[in-house]
Amino acid sequence: MPRAAPGDTTISFPGTGQAGAEDVAVALYGFADADAYNSYRTQVSLDPEAAPVIERFAEPPFKSYERIFLSPL
């Protein structure tokens, strides 16, 4: 599985926005469709390098989370 972000992506917007809550984290991932997303989840679960992370977070260190699926405009 690729380990690096695509070269044409950015991860921040310096000088824009405003500070939010200190207990919120956001991660955005792009997939072509639901099948690609489900394939990714399967691949991660089988990746030996991911096993320690999966084990570490078997009991998540957070109270809740939400997934939001966005559609391109």
Secondary structure, 3 states (H helix, E strand, C coil): CCCCCCCCCCCCCCCCCCCCCCCCCCCCCCCCCHHHHHHHHHHHHHCHHHHHHHHHCCCCCCCCCCCCCCCCC
